[in-house]
Amino acid sequence: MTGLHSSVAMQEMRSAQLQQIFQEVYCVFEPGCLFILVDFPRHTNPVFWPGLAVFLWLYENEAAWKLSGTDLGSLLAEVGLRSYNSE
């Protein structure tokens, strides 16, 4: 089985760019391949949100804040990829 891993990289992309990236991933993957996406979550457990908010405020730009409000699972589904959310 082959796959692709993206870790905290999507935060630098605009919404249209995210869609293009996910479409390309879908086009090149064969059945059984994995796309492992690790980034800032949309729905965070309220216990973890204050720490994540401080981290974003101190170390990240506006794009990371926007990504934390993006439903990546829906964007993946729009191009035909299935999301297995670990939350």
Secondary structure, 3 states (H helix, E strand, C coil): CCEEEEECCHHHCCHHHHHHHHHHHHHHCCCCCEEEEECCCCCCCCCCHHHHHHHHHHHCCHHHHHHCCCCHHHHHHHCCCCCCCCC
